């Protein structure tokens, strides 16, 4: 009998926790690291760093800060995961997995796009944007770019990636390993040609 009561109490606590989560106002900002079509389904898996809290069913605005901070559409969260297990609610997740329906809006996504809720200011959007570019192109891809990456990247995106790469070279150079890390910068010939003048101006201003 005691075990039965304990189980009931535990169930009530878990239910109460879910209610509290439901009442929390969603405030989320996620910079896109990468995205994939889920087989032959009409869904898209988005990977990125979540800042704030997000739950199933939330509607997120989408923008490409390298082009404009204005939203170009909305996506609805159909599935959430931390990469290990599905969840109804995520908070400050370093690598959130979000599933949305394939659509015209989803078709405009690129690495560096930002998904966000209302009341997120431009400073937060910019922070998620630069973090996503750094994580995607420098940490995950080691400076390599696919043809699709190149076609989707705006001039502002290319400059930002170049600056991120240059910053890594300079910081690590103080530790005596510039030659190894500089390879990242050398792997961006396409971007260097695309934004050489703008990038040099950015470097000189540092």
Secondary structure by P-SEA (a helix, b strand, c coil): caaaaaaaaaaaaaaaaaaaaaaccccbbbbbccccccccccbbbbbbbbcccccccbbbbbbcccccccccccccccccccccccccccccccbbbbbbccccccccccccbbbbcccccaaaaaaaaaaaaaaaccccccccccaaaaaaccaaaaaaaaaaaaaaaaaaccccccccccccccccaaaaaacaaaaaaaaaac
